[in-house]
Amino acid sequence: MRPRVYTVILGGGRGQRLYPLTHHRAKPAVPLGGKYRLIDIPISNSINSGFRHIAVLTQFNSASLNNHIFNTYRFDNFGQGAVEVLAAEQTQEGEEWYQGTADAVRKQIRRLAASGVEHILILSGDHLYRMDYRELYKRHIDANADATVCVLPAPRREVSAFGVLHTDADGKITAFQEKPKTEAQIDALVPPKELRERWSMEPDEFLVSMGVYIFRTEVLREMLMNPGNLDFGKDILPAMLSTHRVHAHFFRGYWRDIGTIASFYEANMALTQEDPSFRFHHPDGPIYTRSRFLPASKFVDAHVSRSIVSEGCLVFGSTVDHCVVGIRSRIQHGSVLRDSIMLGADYYEEDGLRATNASKGVVDIGVGPDCVIERAIIDKNARIGAGCVVRGVEGRPDRDGEGWYLRDGIVIIPKDATLPPGTVIT
């Protein structure tokens, strides 16, 4: 049986707003929640919805993403489906990189539609949420829509960061404005009273796009024939409103755009709550990731509270409060970590190697003894020497240092960086 729906996940561009986390990896490959990666969210949602034909479109730093997908999403020989990465490439039709979200799909549409799929589901690779796309698909079919856009309510103060839309009482989209800047533009998009009542919206809430769309394949092909249509929000959807049936699908669950350092930090910190709004495990929709067969974490004379600690960690005589600690992390005696994220390590340093490194003055991977780490993000394989103080302060202006960055008041120690013993960053 041929698949009716093909899932396309947009990997994004250079990921400048998530830099330096995107210095060595594509945005969808950024670690999340201790052991997952951003790409695991849309892929897992798609698999759990029964849509197992999936393509991830990317063009920057895709090696880490390729490796993660190859080692995680292997379907059996007796079931249909696959997850593949489609990178930008030079062809007879063109030699340019992807110029926007729609342009990325245009450059791959021949391959995506080759199997005769009837609908194409478009997702973003940097959002945190759980959704059953079968409900979106049903709404799309029942409305006989050419395209359906997932929407959720957002207060007026936030809508300028999103695509905002207006619908009639039946949910047919009549106007779409990408990131409206003026009060007049926003006022023109006030939802109708019938819709507010049906969806229990607050008086100051508007409908904003989640960046989740489903198109009839032939309609998407038609819209992509215009080379000027580079982006779904700015070009494709506004152009369709007068000629096609474009409907909204209302979503009331948890959803976060992980597009900046601040949003990445806040989303991870929210996971440490006693009853978080998002859980990676759900009996009907778990989030999948790579199985690594790591040992259980070990704590020796440590105090850990309000924190997530992933597999394979070693925590000796330290205090860890309100933190997310990634796989294979090592935290040594006397250190204090608060309000921070460790992305972990790609490998263990065995005792013999650590002894050799110590004789050469090389700092161990992880957090050394007697350190204070607060409001920080420590990327993979970073080496924090003994007695370092790393303290982010909310409201501080962005700046760069030697082996560290300050973004949104958060200190970031990049991947593979080393902080010499005694370094102070405040």
N, C-alpha and C positions, 0 to 999 in steps of 0.2 A: 504494500500500500504506500502511495506517495504521501509525503507529509503535506498537510493543509496549511501549516504555519511554519515559517522560517524565522527564527529569532536572530536579530542583528544587534550586537552590543557595540556601542561607539566608545572606542578607547580614549578619545580626546586627543588634544594636541600636546604641546610641550609640558603642560601642567605647571605653568609658571607660578600660579598662586599657591601650589603645594611644594614649591621649591624650598629647601634642598632635598626633601624626601623624594622628589622626582629627578634628582641629578643622575642617578644610575639606573632608574627603572621607569617604565611607563606608569601613568597614573593608576590604571586598574590593578597594577601589581603592588601598590603600597600596602604594607601589612596593616591589619585591623584587629582589635580585640584580642591581642596576644598570639593568636595562631592562624588567623584567617588572612585573606587579602580582599581588597575591594571587589575584585572581579568575581569572587565567590558568591556575592549577593545576587546579581542578576542571573548568573548561570544556575544557581541553586533554585531560584524562583521559577526559572524556565523549565528545569527538569521536573520539579515538583508539580508543575502545571501540565506535564505531559508533552511539552514542546521540546523535543530532544535534538532537533537539527539547529545548531547554534554556530554563528560566526562572530568572531571578535575582530573589529576593525581597528588597526593601530598603525602608527608609523614612527614613533620615537622610542628608543630604548626598549625594544620589544623582547630582548633575549630572556630576561627574568620572567616576563609574562609567558612566553612560549614554554619555558621550562616548567613553570607551575602548572599550566594547562595540560602539558604532556604527561606529567607525573600524577595528575589528580583525576582527570576526566577521561577514563578509558572505559568505553561501553563494551559489553560482551558481544560475541560474534552472532548471537541468536536474537539480538534486539536491534532495532533501527536507531540511528542517531549518531552524532559525533559533535565534538567541539573543535573548531579549527580557528587559527589566527590568520587573518587576511591582512597583510601589511601593504602599505602603499608601494607601488612598483611602476617602473616605466613600461609603457605599452605602445603599440602602434597608434592608439587613440590619443595618447598624451604622455608627457614626461613630468608633470607637476605633482607636488605633494597634494594631499587632501586640502582643499581650500575652505572647508566647513563641514558641518554634519551631513547635509544633504549631498554635498560633492563627494564625500567618502562613500556613501551608498551608491551614487551614480557610477563611480569608478569600479564598483564590484557588482553592479546589478546584473550583468550578464551571467556571472557565476551564481549569484544568489537565486535567480529565477530559472536557472537551467533545468531544475528538476520539476518544473511545472507547479510550484507552490501557488496557492490562491491568495495568501495573505502574508505580509511581512510585518513582524513585530519589531519595533525599534526601541532600544533601551539605552540608558546611559551607564557607563562603567564606574561611576563615582557616587552612587546613592546608596543609602542604608535604609532598607525597608523590607517587609515581607508581603508579597502579593500573589494571589492565585490569578494568573493571567487568563484562566478559563472564564472568569467572570467578565473580564474586559472583552474577550472574544465573543461571548454570548450577547453582551450589549451591542457590540459591533454588528453582529448578524441580525439581531432582532430589529435594530434601527435601520437595516439595509443601508448602512453608512459606507461611504467611500474611504473615510478615515475616521478614527476615533481617538480622542485625546484623553489621557487620564488627568483628572484635576482634583485638587483638594482646596479647602478654605484656608486663607491667610489673612491676617489683619492688615489694615490699610498701611500701617507704618512699614511693612515688609514687602509690599507688592512690587516696588520699583526694581527689585532684584530678579523678578520672574517674568515669564510670559503670562499676561493677564487676559482673560477672555470673557465674553458676554454671550449668554445663551438665551433662547426663548424658553417658554414654559415647558417644552418637551425635551430640552437638553440639546437642541440643535445650535451649534455655535454660529453666532451672527457677527461677531467682531473679535479680533485678536490683536493685541498690542504687545510687542516684545519689549520688556523693561520700560514701561511708561515713565516719563520724567516729570511731567507737569500735572498739577492738580486737575486741570480740565480733562486731560487724557484719562486719568483714573476715574473721574466722576462719570465719564461716558460708559464705564464698564460695570456700573452697579448692577448686581444680579437682580432679576425680576422677583417680585414678592412671592409668587407661587413657588419658585425654586427655593428661596430662602426658607420658607415654611416646610417644604417637603424634605429638605436636607438639614433642617434645624441649624441654620447658620446664624451667627451673631450679627448684629446690625452693622458692624464695621468690617465684616469679612468680604473678601472677593474670591473669585475662582482663579487659581493659578495653575499653570501647566506643570506636571511632574517630569516632563521630558520622556514620557512613555507614550508611544503611539502605535497604532496598528493600521495598516493601509491595505486596500485591495491591490494586488500586485500590478495589474494592468493600469490602474490609476497612478500608482507611484511611478511606473515607467513613463507614463505620459508627462507627469510633472517634472521628471528629471531630464526630459528632452531639452528643456530650456537651460542652457549653460549658465544663465544668470541666477538660477535658483541654487544658491550655495548652502543655505541653512534652513532647517525645518521651521524654527520659530520665526525667523525674520522674513523668509521668502515663501516657502512651500505652503504653510498653513494659511497665511493671509491671502495668498493668490487663489486658494481653493474655495474660499468662502462663497464667492459669487457664482461658482460654476459646478460645485460638487456638494454632496451631503457630508458634512463634518459634524460629528456629535461628540459630546462629553461623557466620560464615565467617571462618576464621583467616587472618591476614595477617602475614607475617614481614619485610616490606620496611621501608625508611626512612619514618618518619612523624613530623612535628612539628606541634604546635599553636602557631600564631603569634598568641597571644592577649594577650601582654604586651610591654612594651618590652624586658625582658630576653630573652624568647624570640625576638623579632624580631632583636635584636642578635646573639644567639648563632647563629641560623640563617644570617644573612648572613655572619658571620665564618667559619662552617664551610665556606662555599662557596669560600673562598680556599685551602683545603688542596690539597696536590698531588694527592691521590686522595680527593676529597670523597665522602661517603656519598650525596649527591644531585647529579645532573647535569641541567641543563636540556635537554641534547640526548641523545636516545636514538634509534637508527635506527628502532625500531618505535613510539616514543611521544614525539615531541618536544613541548616546551612552546611554545605559540604566543603571540605578542604582536603589538602594532601595528608595522607596517613604516613606518619614518620616513624612509628614504633619506638618512641623515645621512652626512657624510664620515667617513673614518677618523680616529681620534684622533691628535693631534700631540704629540710629546715633544721639548723642546728643553733640552739639558743637565740632564735629569731622571734621578733614580734611583728605579726602581719595583721593588718586590719583594713577593712573596706577596700579590698584589693582583689584583682584577678591575677593569678600566677599560673602560667602555662606549663606544659610538660617539660621535663628535663632540666629544671632550674636548680641551682645550688645557692642557698641563702644562709650565710654564716654570721651569727651574732649581730644582725642588723635589724633596723626598724623600717618597715615598709607600710606606709599609710596612704590610702587613697591613690593607688597606683595600678597600672596595667603592665604586667611583666611578661614579655614574650619568651618564646621557646629558647632553651639553652642559656638563659641569662645567668650570670654569676655575680653575686653581691657579697663583698667580703666584710670582715669584722669591723664593727664600730661605725658603719655607714648608716645614714638616715636618708630615706627617700620619701618625699611627700608630693602629692598632686602631680605625679610624673608618669611618663610612658617609656618603657624600655621595649624596643622592637625585637630584642633577642640577638641570637647569633646563628650563623649558617653552619657552624661546626664547633666541635669541642677542641680545646687545647689540652692535650694529655699532660700528665705530670712531668714527663721527661722533656717535652717541648717547653713547658712553662719554666722549668729549671734552666734550660739552655737560654731561653729568652731573658730570664732574670739576670743571668751572668753577662748579658749584652746590654742590659739596661732597658729592655723592651717591656713595656707595661702589659699586664694580662688583659685579655678581652673581658669586658664587663666593668663593674664599678669596684674600684680598689678600696682598701681599708680607710676608715675615718673620713669619709666623704660626706658632704651635705648636698643633696640634689632636690631642688624644689621647683615646681612649675617648669618642667623641662621635658624634652623628647630626645631620647638617646637612640640613635639609629643602629642598625645591625653592625656587629663586629667592632663597635666603637670601644676604645680603651681609655678608661678614666683612671688616672694615676692616684696614688695615695694622697689624702688630705685635700682633695679638690673641693671647691665650693662653687656650685652651679645653681644660681637662683634667678628665675624669671620674675618679673614684676609687671602686673597688669597695667597697661597704659603707657609703658615705655615705648619710645619711637624705635622703629626697625633699624638695625645696624648689623654689620658683619665684623667678625673678629678672626683671629688666627685659629682655625679649627672649630669655629662655632658661628652660629647665626642667631639673631634675635628677631622673631616675627610675632606680631600680635601679643607682645609681652611674654612670649614663651622662648626659652633658650633651646636651640636645636643643635645637638652634636651629630654631624653627618656620618653616614656610613663609612666605616673603616678609618675614621679619624682617631687621633690620639691627643689626649690632654695630659701634658706632663704633670708629675706630682706637684701639688701645691698651687695649681692654677686656681684663680679666683675670677668668676664671672658673675657679676651682680648688676 
